[in-house]
Amino acid sequence: MPIAPFDLLSGEPKSIPFDQRLTCTIHEASEVTGLGRTKLYELIGAGQLTTITVGRRRLVLVSSLHALLHVTPSEPGGIKKVR
């Protein structure tokens, strides 16, 4: 029985939109944010990104990516500085 959601009519696997996913891999987080793996691991080490580990696999909580990259209009240029 498939674990991923699938379309009952076509039998094809459905992809979940990124914003609706709970987690993503480091590689996916790098692609979506434009940040390198090294910077992501620095942010994880600094406690700015939340991850979980399942077995040997580290997954980034998508909600922590949203929180990290949240843009607020009150900041100059509407961009939050991430260190």
Secondary structure as GFF3:
##gff-version 3
##sequence-region A 1 83
A	DSSP	three_ten_helix	18	20	.	.	.	ID=ss1
A	DSSP	beta_strand	23	25	.	.	.	ID=ss2
A	DSSP	alpha_helix	26	33	.	.	.	ID=ss3
A	DSSP	alpha_helix	37	45	.	.	.	ID=ss4
A	DSSP	beta_strand	51	54	.	.	.	ID=ss5
A	DSSP	beta_strand	57	61	.	.	.	ID=ss6
A	DSSP	alpha_helix	62	68	.	.	.	ID=ss7
A	DSSP	three_ten_helix	76	78	.	.	.	ID=ss8
###
